[in-house]
Amino acid sequence: MKKNLILMLMMAMVCAFGASAQSRGSLRINEVMIQNTPEGVADEYGAHVAWIEIFNTNFAPIEISSIYITNDLSKPTLYPVPLGDVKTKMPKRQHVLFFADGQPKKGTFHTNFVLTPGQENVIAIYDADGITLIDKVVVPATLLPGQSYARKADGSNDWEIRDGSEELYITPGSANKIKDENHKIKDFANNDARGFGLTGMAMGIVFSALLVLCLSFYALSKIGSLVSRLNKLRAHGAPAEAKVRDVTQDTGEEIAAIAMALHDHFDAHDQESTVLTINKVRRAYSPWSSKIYNLRQVPDRTPRR
Amino acid sequence: MDFISQNLSQFWSLTGFANAEWGNIIMLLVGLFFIWLAIKKNFEPMLLVPIGFGILIGNVPFNTEAGLEIGIYEEGSVLNILYNGVSAGWYPPLIFLGIGAMTDFSALIANPKLMLIGAAAQFGIFGAYMVALALGFAPDQAGAIAIIGGADGPTAIFLSSKLAPNLMGAIAVSAYSYMALVPVIQPPLMRLFTTKKERLIKMKPARAVSQNEKIIFPIVGLLLTCFVVPSGLPLLGMLFFGNLLRECGVTTRLAKTASNALTDVVTILLGMTVGASTQASQFLTKETIFIFFLGFMAFIIASSSGVLFVKLFNLFLPKEKKINPLIGNAGVSAVPMSARISNNLGLEYDPSNYLLMHAMGPNVAGVIGSAVAAGVLLGFLA
């Protein structure tokens, strides 16, 4: 009973670890703007205020209500994301914008703090316990109006200042690097137009996978037969060096010699023709060549009326 | 009077007669041909009856602008909900669960080197990939089409739903059609690439496989193959899981359900919805003709490379361990049809040469190999 309990607890722990691996630890602060401009994104009231973009790096939805957002590390629970809003369930690999306008009564996505231009701003998100730091970023003081501080690609570790130009575009609420084509496909189309490269690599991988499996089973069958032989010997108490003779490997001559020796030793026969004829009999039958394994239906021989 | 004629005319505009196009008629004939092949010629009836009837369902013409929510591509329609298992790719892993639960891997475990034949036959996939590229398909589309060479319907559907969803209907129908035509396609190739002496090679009966080995196989098989190709997890995971249910001896009920009821239910839904997805407007295109051509090429390359690989392999094997090249075709994973063809052809040349159990080795290795190949393509191209 006790053992079962321990086992169940261990399984529960493993499941809990598995669950936490898929949880809010994968949220990232993805892009921040301190001084919004009239050209920038507006909140639902039309105000152009500072904003913080959070990105769900997971391939599963995440519920972000009850996490904390703060701009003061000494107050990790400064702004708790309220419960009860369906919009706090972030779909996989999606973004959400929080407006740092100090007016939380405007809605779930309006924080109770503001970001200050002209100085370094620390922004952090904490898990529901208010202790576990999920992500933190220090936004440089040099950020000009209309500029954002963003990760080069969603969730990446490299940051850059973006000014809204053609190359350094600002992307509130969407991917920091807009994918207009599948780079993998483009690479293959450019570098392996005839497909020899992919064929070589892929066949190599397929062969390796099955070769590894093949070798493993050779090794396993060897180990298995060794273990069963040792078990047999242990059970029968026979010496370890005893060898089991494979009688099917004996030649006809050997069998004839043994038969003659036995005949001479026991002298078991009555007067007979004294002609000894021993033919090696081939056993053609084996379950491997049996007709019953041929998947053919046995013909119905019952007479029909 | 006007009221009646107006309503009758509106009703007429909704009927199949008013909306019929040549494409629909052609596809209906294709559906009827599939049903005829299945019932009269006994070509893969479990697949071709649902697919053939699905083609009829999918090609009954109707007014698509009426918003009746009946078409397979209309979101929210019953057929669309059933089709979700194909488009989201969750029918194929369920089928693989059933395949695992009904497959005895003993032949493969007893003679592991036969796994390499299953690997060699996957060259059909990549050979077709190169031909598809030459015909102007993009790499991801070429990969989705080439998987037809794996001769594995669920794998083809799974991969095409990820790489080229727009071509999935044609790919699935092509894969299943050629699987049904394996008895027609493979024997001439097997005769072409083998000598009479080679066809008469008798292989030693394989050793008996212990229960422990059978239990270890799905576990080791899963870990080894999926560590190499994690993208094959949905298919390989379910295949080996089904096999463990079968072999462990303590989940007989689950294994029976997986191999019978569950597989039957999913086969019905898969076949019918794949058939219904071949709406003439989506299906009768130039790409479809190319796909059927490429599928044919893939089958030829796969079957030939399996046979030729055995011949090559025999060069390195001692005389008493030579492999009959007639089992090379079984490296494509059309289970158990291609193994039966090996057996029948073997019996044709020597009535005492039963190759069925030997051919089952490469045959089930082909299932694993095609799932690995699909995982590789998914990893490279998705």
Interface residues (C-beta under 8 A of the other chain):
Chain A: N182 K184 I185 F188 A189 D192 A193 R194 G195 F196 L198 T199 M201 A202 M203 I205 V206 F207 S208 A209 L210 L211 V212 L213 C214 L215 S216 F217 Y218 L220 S221 G224 S228 A284 S286 P287 W288 S289 S290 Y293 N294 L295
Chain B: L108 I109 P112 K113 M115 L116 G118 A119 A120 Q122 F123 I125 F126 G127 Y129 M130 L133 A134 A138 P139 D140 A142 P205 A206 S210 N212 E213 I216 F217 V220 G221 L224 T225 V228 V229 P336 R340 N343 S352 N353 Y354 L356 M357 H358 A365 I368 G369 V372 A373 V376 L377 F380 L381 A382
